Amino acid sequence: MERLNLKQYREMVSFILDYKKTHGKMPEHVMVKGYKISKKEYINMIERVNKFILEMGRNPRTVDIEPSPKEYLADYPEDDLDDDINL
């Protein structure tokens, strides 16, 4: 499973919020349709969906579980991405 549809995403977020209310902390992982999503992954998903809603004014149809490699690269300044390795 690489992405969740909007219904699956909403159910996941609802579970996380209920868990936090009950236990006082967020779960280390959630299971969606037999797929284990880590805390780091679901926090990233929630942040990306919130950003999408703010920018586009609507909900996304699907939510990727893992961000694209382009999003990983956005975390690093361009200077750090130089080709310093000589093979």
Secondary structure, 3 states (H helix, E strand, C coil): CCEEEHHHHHHHHHHHHHHHHHHCCCCCEEEECCEEEEHHHHHHHHHHHHHHHHHHCCCCCEEECCCCHHHHHCCCCHHHHCCCCCC
